[in-house]
Amino acid sequence: MQQCPSLPSHDVYALIAYYLRAHEGVDTYLSARRTEAANLRWEIERRFDPQGIRERLIARQIPPA
């Protein structure tokens, strides 16, 4: 909590209490988001080959005037 001084400690405790009461739902939600993110990443990488992307981006740079 010292690393996030703008976050009141009572909010942190409320969040912890909520998770302890509803951890199954929270875990299910987070798992679904991870699966969705992995599927989206797979789809993007299927459509746009990530191999050599750095080199392609550097090659597209406009030379300084």
PDBQT receptor file of N, H, CA, C and O in Angstrom, charges set to zero:
ATOM      1  N   MET A   1       0.813  -1.188   0.000  1.00  0.00    +0.000 N 
ATOM      2  CA  MET A   1       0.000   0.000   0.000  1.00  0.00    +0.000 C 
ATOM      3  C   MET A   1       0.857   1.252   0.000  1.00  0.00    +0.000 C 
ATOM      4  O   MET A   1       0.400   2.315  -0.420  1.00  0.00    +0.000 OA
ATOM      5  N   GLN A   2       2.067   1.143   0.456  1.00  0.00    +0.000 N 
ATOM      6  H   GLN A   2       2.439   0.279   0.797  1.00  0.00    +0.000 HD
ATOM      7  CA  GLN A   2       2.948   2.297   0.452  1.00  0.00    +0.000 C 
ATOM      8  C   GLN A   2       3.364   2.657  -0.967  1.00  0.00    +0.000 C 
ATOM      9  O   GLN A   2       3.727   3.802  -1.235  1.00  0.00    +0.000 OA
ATOM     10  N   GLN A   3       3.315   1.689  -1.877  1.00  0.00    +0.000 N 
ATOM     11  H   GLN A   3       3.020   0.759  -1.659  1.00  0.00    +0.000 HD
ATOM     12  CA  GLN A   3       3.694   1.951  -3.261  1.00  0.00    +0.000 C 
ATOM     13  C   GLN A   3       2.583   2.660  -4.026  1.00  0.00    +0.000 C 
ATOM     14  O   GLN A   3       2.846   3.228  -5.086  1.00  0.00    +0.000 OA
ATOM     15  N   CYS A   4       1.367   2.646  -3.530  1.00  0.00    +0.000 N 
ATOM     16  H   CYS A   4       1.153   2.185  -2.669  1.00  0.00    +0.000 HD
ATOM     17  CA  CYS A   4       0.225   3.304  -4.176  1.00  0.00    +0.000 C 
ATOM     18  C   CYS A   4      -0.424   4.264  -3.181  1.00  0.00    +0.000 C 
ATOM     19  O   CYS A   4      -1.519   3.997  -2.686  1.00  0.00    +0.000 OA
ATOM     20  N   PRO A   5       0.234   5.363  -2.888  1.00  0.00    +0.000 N 
ATOM     21  CA  PRO A   5      -0.312   6.259  -1.865  1.00  0.00    +0.000 C 
ATOM     22  C   PRO A   5      -1.659   6.872  -2.233  1.00  0.00    +0.000 C 
ATOM     23  O   PRO A   5      -2.374   7.343  -1.349  1.00  0.00    +0.000 OA
ATOM     24  N   SER A   6      -2.024   6.877  -3.516  1.00  0.00    +0.000 N 
ATOM     25  H   SER A   6      -1.443   6.494  -4.234  1.00  0.00    +0.000 HD
ATOM     26  CA  SER A   6      -3.304   7.463  -3.905  1.00  0.00    +0.000 C 
ATOM     27  C   SER A   6      -4.474   6.506  -3.700  1.00  0.00    +0.000 C 
ATOM     28  O   SER A   6      -5.632   6.904  -3.828  1.00  0.00    +0.000 OA
ATOM     29  N   LEU A   7      -4.181   5.259  -3.384  1.00  0.00    +0.000 N 
ATOM     30  H   LEU A   7      -3.240   4.936  -3.280  1.00  0.00    +0.000 HD
ATOM     31  CA  LEU A   7      -5.221   4.266  -3.165  1.00  0.00    +0.000 C 
ATOM     32  C   LEU A   7      -5.436   4.098  -1.663  1.00  0.00    +0.000 C 
ATOM     33  O   LEU A   7      -4.555   3.609  -0.955  1.00  0.00    +0.000 OA
ATOM     34  N   PRO A   8      -6.601   4.501  -1.188  1.00  0.00    +0.000 N 
ATOM     35  CA  PRO A   8      -6.847   4.400   0.262  1.00  0.00    +0.000 C 
ATOM     36  C   PRO A   8      -6.816   2.943   0.737  1.00  0.00    +0.000 C 
ATOM     37  O   PRO A   8      -7.274   2.038   0.039  1.00  0.00    +0.000 OA
ATOM     38  N   SER A   9      -6.282   2.741   1.908  1.00  0.00    +0.000 N 
ATOM     39  H   SER A   9      -5.909   3.475   2.475  1.00  0.00    +0.000 HD
ATOM     40  CA  SER A   9      -6.148   1.378   2.422  1.00  0.00    +0.000 C 
ATOM     41  C   SER A   9      -7.503   0.703   2.589  1.00  0.00    +0.000 C 
ATOM     42  O   SER A   9      -7.602  -0.513   2.425  1.00  0.00    +0.000 OA
ATOM     43  N   HIS A  10      -8.559   1.466   2.914  1.00  0.00    +0.000 N 
ATOM     44  H   HIS A  10      -8.478   2.454   3.047  1.00  0.00    +0.000 HD
ATOM     45  CA  HIS A  10      -9.867   0.826   3.077  1.00  0.00    +0.000 C 
ATOM     46  C   HIS A  10     -10.365   0.242   1.747  1.00  0.00    +0.000 C 
ATOM     47  O   HIS A  10     -11.097  -0.748   1.745  1.00  0.00    +0.000 OA
ATOM     48  N   ASP A  11      -9.970   0.856   0.608  1.00  0.00    +0.000 N 
ATOM     49  H   ASP A  11      -9.376   1.660   0.610  1.00  0.00    +0.000 HD
ATOM     50  CA  ASP A  11     -10.331   0.286  -0.690  1.00  0.00    +0.000 C 
ATOM     51  C   ASP A  11      -9.580  -1.013  -0.949  1.00  0.00    +0.000 C 
ATOM     52  O   ASP A  11     -10.134  -1.955  -1.516  1.00  0.00    +0.000 OA
ATOM     53  N   VAL A  12      -8.336  -1.059  -0.537  1.00  0.00    +0.000 N 
ATOM     54  H   VAL A  12      -7.887  -0.294  -0.076  1.00  0.00    +0.000 HD
ATOM     55  CA  VAL A  12      -7.543  -2.283  -0.693  1.00  0.00    +0.000 C 
ATOM     56  C   VAL A  12      -8.162  -3.403   0.128  1.00  0.00    +0.000 C 
ATOM     57  O   VAL A  12      -8.312  -4.525  -0.356  1.00  0.00    +0.000 OA
ATOM     58  N   TYR A  13      -8.523  -3.100   1.370  1.00  0.00    +0.000 N 
ATOM     59  H   TYR A  13      -8.401  -2.188   1.763  1.00  0.00    +0.000 HD
ATOM     60  CA  TYR A  13      -9.137  -4.118   2.225  1.00  0.00    +0.000 C 
ATOM     61  C   TYR A  13     -10.487  -4.566   1.678  1.00  0.00    +0.000 C 
ATOM     62  O   TYR A  13     -10.835  -5.743   1.777  1.00  0.00    +0.000 OA
ATOM     63  N   ALA A  14     -11.253  -3.635   1.099  1.00  0.00    +0.000 N 
ATOM     64  H   ALA A  14     -10.970  -2.680   1.019  1.00  0.00    +0.000 HD
ATOM     65  CA  ALA A  14     -12.545  -3.986   0.514  1.00  0.00    +0.000 C 
ATOM     66  C   ALA A  14     -12.353  -4.923  -0.673  1.00  0.00    +0.000 C 
ATOM     67  O   ALA A  14     -13.109  -5.879  -0.850  1.00  0.00    +0.000 OA
ATOM     68  N   LEU A  15     -11.345  -4.644  -1.477  1.00  0.00    +0.000 N 
ATOM     69  H   LEU A  15     -10.731  -3.868  -1.334  1.00  0.00    +0.000 HD
ATOM     70  CA  LEU A  15     -11.049  -5.505  -2.621  1.00  0.00    +0.000 C 
ATOM     71  C   LEU A  15     -10.648  -6.907  -2.176  1.00  0.00    +0.000 C 
ATOM     72  O   LEU A  15     -11.109  -7.902  -2.736  1.00  0.00    +0.000 OA
ATOM     73  N   ILE A  16      -9.799  -6.975  -1.179  1.00  0.00    +0.000 N 
ATOM     74  H   ILE A  16      -9.424  -6.167  -0.724  1.00  0.00    +0.000 HD
ATOM     75  CA  ILE A  16      -9.376  -8.283  -0.650  1.00  0.00    +0.000 C 
ATOM     76  C   ILE A  16     -10.569  -9.037  -0.094  1.00  0.00    +0.000 C 
ATOM     77  O   ILE A  16     -10.714 -10.235  -0.336  1.00  0.00    +0.000 OA
ATOM     78  N   ALA A  17     -11.426  -8.349   0.650  1.00  0.00    +0.000 N 
ATOM     79  H   ALA A  17     -11.309  -7.376   0.847  1.00  0.00    +0.000 HD
ATOM     80  CA  ALA A  17     -12.617  -8.985   1.221  1.00  0.00    +0.000 C 
ATOM     81  C   ALA A  17     -13.534  -9.494   0.113  1.00  0.00    +0.000 C 
ATOM     82  O   ALA A  17     -14.068 -10.600   0.202  1.00  0.00    +0.000 OA
ATOM     83  N   TYR A  18     -13.715  -8.684  -0.934  1.00  0.00    +0.000 N 
ATOM     84  H   TYR A  18     -13.281  -7.786  -1.007  1.00  0.00    +0.000 HD
ATOM     85  CA  TYR A  18     -14.560  -9.110  -2.058  1.00  0.00    +0.000 C 
ATOM     86  C   TYR A  18     -13.986 -10.369  -2.703  1.00  0.00    +0.000 C 
ATOM     87  O   TYR A  18     -14.714 -11.329  -2.957  1.00  0.00    +0.000 OA
ATOM     88  N   TYR A  19     -12.683 -10.363  -2.967  1.00  0.00    +0.000 N 
ATOM     89  H   TYR A  19     -12.091  -9.583  -2.761  1.00  0.00    +0.000 HD
ATOM     90  CA  TYR A  19     -12.073 -11.527  -3.594  1.00  0.00    +0.000 C 
ATOM     91  C   TYR A  19     -12.230 -12.770  -2.721  1.00  0.00    +0.000 C 
ATOM     92  O   TYR A  19     -12.522 -13.851  -3.232  1.00  0.00    +0.000 OA
ATOM     93  N   LEU A  20     -12.042 -12.627  -1.427  1.00  0.00    +0.000 N 
ATOM     94  H   LEU A  20     -11.804 -11.749  -1.012  1.00  0.00    +0.000 HD
ATOM     95  CA  LEU A  20     -12.174 -13.785  -0.534  1.00  0.00    +0.000 C 
ATOM     96  C   LEU A  20     -13.593 -14.340  -0.546  1.00  0.00    +0.000 C 
ATOM     97  O   LEU A  20     -13.784 -15.548  -0.404  1.00  0.00    +0.000 OA
ATOM     98  N   ARG A  21     -14.590 -13.472  -0.716  1.00  0.00    +0.000 N 
ATOM     99  H   ARG A  21     -14.434 -12.491  -0.831  1.00  0.00    +0.000 HD
ATOM    100  CA  ARG A  21     -15.985 -13.925  -0.772  1.00  0.00    +0.000 C 
ATOM    101  C   ARG A  21     -16.350 -14.494  -2.140  1.00  0.00    +0.000 C 
ATOM    102  O   ARG A  21     -17.141 -15.435  -2.223  1.00  0.00    +0.000 OA
ATOM    103  N   ALA A  22     -15.789 -13.940  -3.211  1.00  0.00    +0.000 N 
ATOM    104  H   ALA A  22     -15.147 -13.176  -3.143  1.00  0.00    +0.000 HD
ATOM    105  CA  ALA A  22     -16.243 -14.281  -4.559  1.00  0.00    +0.000 C 
ATOM    106  C   ALA A  22     -15.108 -14.776  -5.448  1.00  0.00    +0.000 C 
ATOM    107  O   ALA A  22     -15.133 -14.568  -6.661  1.00  0.00    +0.000 OA
ATOM    108  N   HIS A  23     -14.126 -15.423  -4.860  1.00  0.00    +0.000 N 
ATOM    109  H   HIS A  23     -14.106 -15.592  -3.874  1.00  0.00    +0.000 HD
ATOM    110  CA  HIS A  23     -12.939 -15.800  -5.631  1.00  0.00    +0.000 C 
ATOM    111  C   HIS A  23     -13.238 -16.723  -6.802  1.00  0.00    +0.000 C 
ATOM    112  O   HIS A  23     -12.563 -16.645  -7.829  1.00  0.00    +0.000 OA
ATOM    113  N   GLU A  24     -14.225 -17.588  -6.676  1.00  0.00    +0.000 N 
ATOM    114  H   GLU A  24     -14.773 -17.652  -5.842  1.00  0.00    +0.000 HD
ATOM    115  CA  GLU A  24     -14.522 -18.497  -7.789  1.00  0.00    +0.000 C 
ATOM    116  C   GLU A  24     -14.986 -17.720  -9.018  1.00  0.00    +0.000 C 
ATOM    117  O   GLU A  24     -14.542 -17.990 -10.134  1.00  0.00    +0.000 OA
ATOM    118  N   GLY A  25     -15.873 -16.763  -8.809  1.00  0.00    +0.000 N 
ATOM    119  H   GLY A  25     -16.234 -16.544  -7.903  1.00  0.00    +0.000 HD
ATOM    120  CA  GLY A  25     -16.346 -15.947  -9.920  1.00  0.00    +0.000 C 
ATOM    121  C   GLY A  25     -15.246 -15.088 -10.509  1.00  0.00    +0.000 C 
ATOM    122  O   GLY A  25     -15.149 -14.941 -11.727  1.00  0.00    +0.000 OA
ATOM    123  N   VAL A  26     -14.417 -14.521  -9.649  1.00  0.00    +0.000 N 
ATOM    124  H   VAL A  26     -14.495 -14.641  -8.659  1.00  0.00    +0.000 HD
ATOM    125  CA  VAL A  26     -13.304 -13.690 -10.104  1.00  0.00    +0.000 C 
ATOM    126  C   VAL A  26     -12.321 -14.554 -10.895  1.00  0.00    +0.000 C 
ATOM    127  O   VAL A  26     -11.867 -14.155 -11.967  1.00  0.00    +0.000 OA
ATOM    128  N   ASP A  27     -12.000 -15.715 -10.379  1.00  0.00    +0.000 N 
ATOM    129  H   ASP A  27     -12.369 -16.040  -9.508  1.00  0.00    +0.000 HD
ATOM    130  CA  ASP A  27     -11.065 -16.613 -11.071  1.00  0.00    +0.000 C 
ATOM    131  C   ASP A  27     -11.623 -17.064 -12.419  1.00  0.00    +0.000 C 
ATOM    132  O   ASP A  27     -10.880 -17.154 -13.397  1.00  0.00    +0.000 OA
ATOM    133  N   THR A  28     -12.917 -17.345 -12.477  1.00  0.00    +0.000 N 
ATOM    134  H   THR A  28     -13.519 -17.272 -11.682  1.00  0.00    +0.000 HD
ATOM    135  CA  THR A  28     -13.565 -17.738 -13.732  1.00  0.00    +0.000 C 
ATOM    136  C   THR A  28     -13.491 -16.588 -14.735  1.00  0.00    +0.000 C 
ATOM    137  O   THR A  28     -13.167 -16.797 -15.905  1.00  0.00    +0.000 OA
ATOM    138  N   TYR A  29     -13.793 -15.379 -14.274  1.00  0.00    +0.000 N 
ATOM    139  H   TYR A  29     -14.056 -15.210 -13.324  1.00  0.00    +0.000 HD
ATOM    140  CA  TYR A  29     -13.740 -14.197 -15.130  1.00  0.00    +0.000 C 
ATOM    141  C   TYR A  29     -12.320 -13.986 -15.671  1.00  0.00    +0.000 C 
ATOM    142  O   TYR A  29     -12.139 -13.771 -16.869  1.00  0.00    +0.000 OA
ATOM    143  N   LEU A  30     -11.327 -14.048 -14.798  1.00  0.00    +0.000 N 
ATOM    144  H   LEU A  30     -11.474 -14.223 -13.824  1.00  0.00    +0.000 HD
ATOM    145  CA  LEU A  30      -9.943 -13.826 -15.222  1.00  0.00    +0.000 C 
ATOM    146  C   LEU A  30      -9.481 -14.908 -16.190  1.00  0.00    +0.000 C 
ATOM    147  O   LEU A  30      -8.763 -14.621 -17.147  1.00  0.00    +0.000 OA
ATOM    148  N   SER A  31      -9.883 -16.132 -15.948  1.00  0.00    +0.000 N 
ATOM    149  H   SER A  31     -10.466 -16.366 -15.170  1.00  0.00    +0.000 HD
ATOM    150  CA  SER A  31      -9.523 -17.235 -16.843  1.00  0.00    +0.000 C 
ATOM    151  C   SER A  31     -10.132 -17.015 -18.226  1.00  0.00    +0.000 C 
ATOM    152  O   SER A  31      -9.474 -17.237 -19.243  1.00  0.00    +0.000 OA
ATOM    153  N   ALA A  32     -11.380 -16.581 -18.258  1.00  0.00    +0.000 N 
ATOM    154  H   ALA A  32     -11.914 -16.401 -17.433  1.00  0.00    +0.000 HD
ATOM    155  CA  ALA A  32     -12.034 -16.310 -19.546  1.00  0.00    +0.000 C 
ATOM    156  C   ALA A  32     -11.328 -15.178 -20.274  1.00  0.00    +0.000 C 
ATOM    157  O   ALA A  32     -11.164 -15.239 -21.493  1.00  0.00    +0.000 OA
ATOM    158  N   ARG A  33     -10.909 -14.149 -19.555  1.00  0.00    +0.000 N 
ATOM    159  H   ARG A  33     -11.042 -14.099 -18.565  1.00  0.00    +0.000 HD
ATOM    160  CA  ARG A  33     -10.198 -13.027 -20.194  1.00  0.00    +0.000 C 
ATOM    161  C   ARG A  33      -8.851 -13.479 -20.728  1.00  0.00    +0.000 C 
ATOM    162  O   ARG A  33      -8.434 -13.035 -21.798  1.00  0.00    +0.000 OA
ATOM    163  N   ARG A  34      -8.152 -14.369 -19.995  1.00  0.00    +0.000 N 
ATOM    164  H   ARG A  34      -8.491 -14.731 -19.126  1.00  0.00    +0.000 HD
ATOM    165  CA  ARG A  34      -6.869 -14.888 -20.474  1.00  0.00    +0.000 C 
ATOM    166  C   ARG A  34      -7.059 -15.697 -21.758  1.00  0.00    +0.000 C 
ATOM    167  O   ARG A  34      -6.283 -15.567 -22.705  1.00  0.00    +0.000 OA
ATOM    168  N   THR A  35      -8.095 -16.530 -21.776  1.00  0.00    +0.000 N 
ATOM    169  H   THR A  35      -8.725 -16.636 -21.006  1.00  0.00    +0.000 HD
ATOM    170  CA  THR A  35      -8.396 -17.332 -22.955  1.00  0.00    +0.000 C 
ATOM    171  C   THR A  35      -8.733 -16.427 -24.133  1.00  0.00    +0.000 C 
ATOM    172  O   THR A  35      -8.254 -16.639 -25.247  1.00  0.00    +0.000 OA
ATOM    173  N   GLU A  36      -9.563 -15.416 -23.879  1.00  0.00    +0.000 N 
ATOM    174  H   GLU A  36      -9.952 -15.244 -22.975  1.00  0.00    +0.000 HD
ATOM    175  CA  GLU A  36      -9.934 -14.471 -24.932  1.00  0.00    +0.000 C 
ATOM    176  C   GLU A  36      -8.704 -13.732 -25.469  1.00  0.00    +0.000 C 
ATOM    177  O   GLU A  36      -8.571 -13.542 -26.677  1.00  0.00    +0.000 OA
ATOM    178  N   ALA A  37      -7.817 -13.323 -24.579  1.00  0.00    +0.000 N 
ATOM    179  H   ALA A  37      -7.925 -13.478 -23.597  1.00  0.00    +0.000 HD
ATOM    180  CA  ALA A  37      -6.598 -12.620 -24.991  1.00  0.00    +0.000 C 
ATOM    181  C   ALA A  37      -5.702 -13.537 -25.822  1.00  0.00    +0.000 C 
ATOM    182  O   ALA A  37      -5.136 -13.103 -26.825  1.00  0.00    +0.000 OA
ATOM    183  N   ALA A  38      -5.569 -14.790 -25.417  1.00  0.00    +0.000 N 
ATOM    184  H   ALA A  38      -6.029 -15.143 -24.602  1.00  0.00    +0.000 HD
ATOM    185  CA  ALA A  38      -4.738 -15.740 -26.161  1.00  0.00    +0.000 C 
ATOM    186  C   ALA A  38      -5.322 -15.985 -27.552  1.00  0.00    +0.000 C 
ATOM    187  O   ALA A  38      -4.583 -16.053 -28.534  1.00  0.00    +0.000 OA
ATOM    188  N   ASN A  39      -6.643 -16.116 -27.635  1.00  0.00    +0.000 N 
ATOM    189  H   ASN A  39      -7.243 -16.061 -26.837  1.00  0.00    +0.000 HD
ATOM    190  CA  ASN A  39      -7.288 -16.324 -28.933  1.00  0.00    +0.000 C 
ATOM    191  C   ASN A  39      -7.109 -15.106 -29.830  1.00  0.00    +0.000 C 
ATOM    192  O   ASN A  39      -6.850 -15.246 -31.026  1.00  0.00    +0.000 OA
ATOM    193  N   LEU A  40      -7.243 -13.934 -29.268  1.00  0.00    +0.000 N 
ATOM    194  H   LEU A  40      -7.453 -13.820 -28.296  1.00  0.00    +0.000 HD
ATOM    195  CA  LEU A  40      -7.071 -12.704 -30.038  1.00  0.00    +0.000 C 
ATOM    196  C   LEU A  40      -5.633 -12.575 -30.521  1.00  0.00    +0.000 C 
ATOM    197  O   LEU A  40      -5.390 -12.201 -31.668  1.00  0.00    +0.000 OA
ATOM    198  N   ARG A  41      -4.690 -12.883 -29.653  1.00  0.00    +0.000 N 
ATOM    199  H   ARG A  41      -4.888 -13.187 -28.721  1.00  0.00    +0.000 HD
ATOM    200  CA  ARG A  41      -3.284 -12.824 -30.060  1.00  0.00    +0.000 C 
ATOM    201  C   ARG A  41      -3.011 -13.810 -31.186  1.00  0.00    +0.000 C 
ATOM    202  O   ARG A  41      -2.324 -13.473 -32.150  1.00  0.00    +0.000 OA
ATOM    203  N   TRP A  42      -3.542 -15.026 -31.077  1.00  0.00    +0.000 N 
ATOM    204  H   TRP A  42      -4.100 -15.300 -30.294  1.00  0.00    +0.000 HD
ATOM    205  CA  TRP A  42      -3.360 -16.032 -32.121  1.00  0.00    +0.000 C 
ATOM    206  C   TRP A  42      -3.924 -15.525 -33.442  1.00  0.00    +0.000 C 
ATOM    207  O   TRP A  42      -3.279 -15.654 -34.483  1.00  0.00    +0.000 OA
ATOM    208  N   GLU A  43      -5.124 -14.948 -33.408  1.00  0.00    +0.000 N 
ATOM    209  H   GLU A  43      -5.648 -14.843 -32.563  1.00  0.00    +0.000 HD
ATOM    210  CA  GLU A  43      -5.768 -14.444 -34.619  1.00  0.00    +0.000 C 
ATOM    211  C   GLU A  43      -4.958 -13.312 -35.249  1.00  0.00    +0.000 C 
ATOM    212  O   GLU A  43      -4.780 -13.282 -36.467  1.00  0.00    +0.000 OA
ATOM    213  N   ILE A  44      -4.470 -12.388 -34.435  1.00  0.00    +0.000 N 
ATOM    214  H   ILE A  44      -4.614 -12.412 -33.446  1.00  0.00    +0.000 HD
ATOM    215  CA  ILE A  44      -3.658 -11.278 -34.958  1.00  0.00    +0.000 C 
ATOM    216  C   ILE A  44      -2.371 -11.804 -35.568  1.00  0.00    +0.000 C 
ATOM    217  O   ILE A  44      -1.981 -11.376 -36.655  1.00  0.00    +0.000 OA
ATOM    218  N   GLU A  45      -1.704 -12.727 -34.882  1.00  0.00    +0.000 N 
ATOM    219  H   GLU A  45      -2.020 -13.074 -33.999  1.00  0.00    +0.000 HD
ATOM    220  CA  GLU A  45      -0.450 -13.278 -35.399  1.00  0.00    +0.000 C 
ATOM    221  C   GLU A  45      -0.677 -14.125 -36.645  1.00  0.00    +0.000 C 
ATOM    222  O   GLU A  45       0.212 -14.235 -37.490  1.00  0.00    +0.000 OA
ATOM    223  N   ARG A  46      -1.853 -14.723 -36.765  1.00  0.00    +0.000 N 
ATOM    224  H   ARG A  46      -2.575 -14.634 -36.079  1.00  0.00    +0.000 HD
ATOM    225  CA  ARG A  46      -2.188 -15.496 -37.968  1.00  0.00    +0.000 C 
ATOM    226  C   ARG A  46      -2.350 -14.544 -39.152  1.00  0.00    +0.000 C 
ATOM    227  O   ARG A  46      -1.913 -14.844 -40.263  1.00  0.00    +0.000 OA
ATOM    228  N   ARG A  47      -2.979 -13.401 -38.906  1.00  0.00    +0.000 N 
ATOM    229  H   ARG A  47      -3.334 -13.157 -38.004  1.00  0.00    +0.000 HD
ATOM    230  CA  ARG A  47      -3.236 -12.440 -39.980  1.00  0.00    +0.000 C 
ATOM    231  C   ARG A  47      -2.025 -11.581 -40.315  1.00  0.00    +0.000 C 
ATOM    232  O   ARG A  47      -1.814 -11.218 -41.472  1.00  0.00    +0.000 OA
ATOM    233  N   PHE A  48      -1.239 -11.260 -39.308  1.00  0.00    +0.000 N 
ATOM    234  H   PHE A  48      -1.410 -11.555 -38.368  1.00  0.00    +0.000 HD
ATOM    235  CA  PHE A  48      -0.093 -10.362 -39.486  1.00  0.00    +0.000 C 
ATOM    236  C   PHE A  48       1.138 -11.039 -38.893  1.00  0.00    +0.000 C 
ATOM    237  O   PHE A  48       1.353 -10.997 -37.682  1.00  0.00    +0.000 OA
ATOM    238  N   ASP A  49       1.937 -11.656 -39.742  1.00  0.00    +0.000 N 
ATOM    239  H   ASP A  49       1.762 -11.690 -40.726  1.00  0.00    +0.000 HD
ATOM    240  CA  ASP A  49       3.108 -12.422 -39.308  1.00  0.00    +0.000 C 
ATOM    241  C   ASP A  49       4.048 -11.551 -38.462  1.00  0.00    +0.000 C 
ATOM    242  O   ASP A  49       4.547 -10.534 -38.944  1.00  0.00    +0.000 OA
ATOM    243  N   PRO A  50       4.294 -11.949 -37.195  1.00  0.00    +0.000 N 
ATOM    244  CA  PRO A  50       5.158 -11.135 -36.336  1.00  0.00    +0.000 C 
ATOM    245  C   PRO A  50       6.653 -11.299 -36.646  1.00  0.00    +0.000 C 
ATOM    246  O   PRO A  50       7.473 -10.522 -36.157  1.00  0.00    +0.000 OA
ATOM    247  N   GLN A  51       7.013 -12.311 -37.457  1.00  0.00    +0.000 N 
ATOM    248  H   GLN A  51       6.347 -12.942 -37.855  1.00  0.00    +0.000 HD
ATOM    249  CA  GLN A  51       8.421 -12.520 -37.787  1.00  0.00    +0.000 C 
ATOM    250  C   GLN A  51       8.949 -11.325 -38.581  1.00  0.00    +0.000 C 
ATOM    251  O   GLN A  51       8.358 -10.933 -39.586  1.00  0.00    +0.000 OA
ATOM    252  N   GLY A  52      10.035 -10.764 -38.138  1.00  0.00    +0.000 N 
ATOM    253  H   GLY A  52      10.515 -11.083 -37.321  1.00  0.00    +0.000 HD
ATOM    254  CA  GLY A  52      10.681  -9.675 -38.848  1.00  0.00    +0.000 C 
ATOM    255  C   GLY A  52       9.979  -8.334 -38.747  1.00  0.00    +0.000 C 
ATOM    256  O   GLY A  52      10.271  -7.423 -39.521  1.00  0.00    +0.000 OA
ATOM    257  N   ILE A  53       9.055  -8.201 -37.803  1.00  0.00    +0.000 N 
ATOM    258  H   ILE A  53       8.817  -8.941 -37.174  1.00  0.00    +0.000 HD
ATOM    259  CA  ILE A  53       8.298  -6.950 -37.709  1.00  0.00    +0.000 C 
ATOM    260  C   ILE A  53       9.198  -5.753 -37.399  1.00  0.00    +0.000 C 
ATOM    261  O   ILE A  53       8.989  -4.662 -37.931  1.00  0.00    +0.000 OA
ATOM    262  N   ARG A  54      10.183  -5.955 -36.552  1.00  0.00    +0.000 N 
ATOM    263  H   ARG A  54      10.353  -6.841 -36.120  1.00  0.00    +0.000 HD
ATOM    264  CA  ARG A  54      11.089  -4.845 -36.205  1.00  0.00    +0.000 C 
ATOM    265  C   ARG A  54      11.800  -4.340 -37.454  1.00  0.00    +0.000 C 
ATOM    266  O   ARG A  54      11.889  -3.135 -37.689  1.00  0.00    +0.000 OA
ATOM    267  N   GLU A  55      12.301  -5.272 -38.244  1.00  0.00    +0.000 N 
ATOM    268  H   GLU A  55      12.228  -6.251 -38.053  1.00  0.00    +0.000 HD
ATOM    269  CA  GLU A  55      13.012  -4.905 -39.455  1.00  0.00    +0.000 C 
ATOM    270  C   GLU A  55      12.085  -4.188 -40.439  1.00  0.00    +0.000 C 
ATOM    271  O   GLU A  55      12.488  -3.212 -41.071  1.00  0.00    +0.000 OA
ATOM    272  N   ARG A  56      10.837  -4.674 -40.572  1.00  0.00    +0.000 N 
ATOM    273  H   ARG A  56      10.510  -5.468 -40.058  1.00  0.00    +0.000 HD
ATOM    274  CA  ARG A  56       9.886  -4.029 -41.481  1.00  0.00    +0.000 C 
ATOM    275  C   ARG A  56       9.546  -2.625 -41.010  1.00  0.00    +0.000 C 
ATOM    276  O   ARG A  56       9.433  -1.713 -41.829  1.00  0.00    +0.000 OA
ATOM    277  N   LEU A  57       9.382  -2.435 -39.707  1.00  0.00    +0.000 N 
ATOM    278  H   LEU A  57       9.474  -3.176 -39.042  1.00  0.00    +0.000 HD
ATOM    279  CA  LEU A  57       9.071  -1.102 -39.186  1.00  0.00    +0.000 C 
ATOM    280  C   LEU A  57      10.247  -0.145 -39.391  1.00  0.00    +0.000 C 
ATOM    281  O   LEU A  57      10.050   1.012 -39.762  1.00  0.00    +0.000 OA
ATOM    282  N   ILE A  58      11.448  -0.620 -39.155  1.00  0.00    +0.000 N 
ATOM    283  H   ILE A  58      11.608  -1.560 -38.853  1.00  0.00    +0.000 HD
ATOM    284  CA  ILE A  58      12.634   0.228 -39.360  1.00  0.00    +0.000 C 
ATOM    285  C   ILE A  58      12.747   0.602 -40.830  1.00  0.00    +0.000 C 
ATOM    286  O   ILE A  58      13.068   1.745 -41.156  1.00  0.00    +0.000 OA
ATOM    287  N   ALA A  59      12.488  -0.347 -41.718  1.00  0.00    +0.000 N 
ATOM    288  H   ALA A  59      12.227  -1.275 -41.453  1.00  0.00    +0.000 HD
ATOM    289  CA  ALA A  59      12.581  -0.075 -43.154  1.00  0.00    +0.000 C 
ATOM    290  C   ALA A  59      11.541   0.952 -43.607  1.00  0.00    +0.000 C 
ATOM    291  O   ALA A  59      11.764   1.654 -44.594  1.00  0.00    +0.000 OA
ATOM    292  N   ARG A  60      10.416   1.052 -42.906  1.00  0.00    +0.000 N 
ATOM    293  H   ARG A  60      10.235   0.482 -42.105  1.00  0.00    +0.000 HD
ATOM    294  CA  ARG A  60       9.358   1.998 -43.272  1.00  0.00    +0.000 C 
ATOM    295  C   ARG A  60       9.584   3.399 -42.714  1.00  0.00    +0.000 C 
ATOM    296  O   ARG A  60       8.880   4.336 -43.090  1.00  0.00    +0.000 OA
ATOM    297  N   GLN A  61      10.549   3.548 -41.830  1.00  0.00    +0.000 N 
ATOM    298  H   GLN A  61      11.121   2.787 -41.525  1.00  0.00    +0.000 HD
ATOM    299  CA  GLN A  61      10.782   4.863 -41.236  1.00  0.00    +0.000 C 
ATOM    300  C   GLN A  61      11.164   5.872 -42.309  1.00  0.00    +0.000 C 
ATOM    301  O   GLN A  61      11.885   5.567 -43.259  1.00  0.00    +0.000 OA
ATOM    302  N   ILE A  62      10.657   7.075 -42.123  1.00  0.00    +0.000 N 
ATOM    303  H   ILE A  62      10.071   7.323 -41.351  1.00  0.00    +0.000 HD
ATOM    304  CA  ILE A  62      11.018   8.164 -43.033  1.00  0.00    +0.000 C 
ATOM    305  C   ILE A  62      12.377   8.692 -42.597  1.00  0.00    +0.000 C 
ATOM    306  O   ILE A  62      12.575   9.020 -41.427  1.00  0.00    +0.000 OA
ATOM    307  N   PRO A  63      13.320   8.775 -43.547  1.00  0.00    +0.000 N 
ATOM    308  CA  PRO A  63      14.647   9.266 -43.155  1.00  0.00    +0.000 C 
ATOM    309  C   PRO A  63      14.566  10.718 -42.680  1.00  0.00    +0.000 C 
ATOM    310  O   PRO A  63      13.763  11.496 -43.194  1.00  0.00    +0.000 OA
ATOM    311  N   PRO A  64      15.403  11.086 -41.692  1.00  0.00    +0.000 N 
ATOM    312  CA  PRO A  64      15.381  12.468 -41.194  1.00  0.00    +0.000 C 
ATOM    313  C   PRO A  64      15.750  13.444 -42.306  1.00  0.00    +0.000 C 
ATOM    314  O   PRO A  64      16.595  13.155 -43.154  1.00  0.00    +0.000 OA
ATOM    315  N   ALA A  65      15.103  14.596 -42.285  1.00  0.00    +0.000 N 
ATOM    316  H   ALA A  65      14.417  14.831 -41.597  1.00  0.00    +0.000 HD
ATOM    317  CA  ALA A  65      15.349  15.615 -43.331  1.00  0.00    +0.000 C 
ATOM    318  C   ALA A  65      16.637  16.355 -43.100  1.00  0.00    +0.000 C 
ATOM    319  O   ALA A  65      16.990  17.239 -43.881  1.00  0.00    +0.000 OA
TER     320      ALA A  65
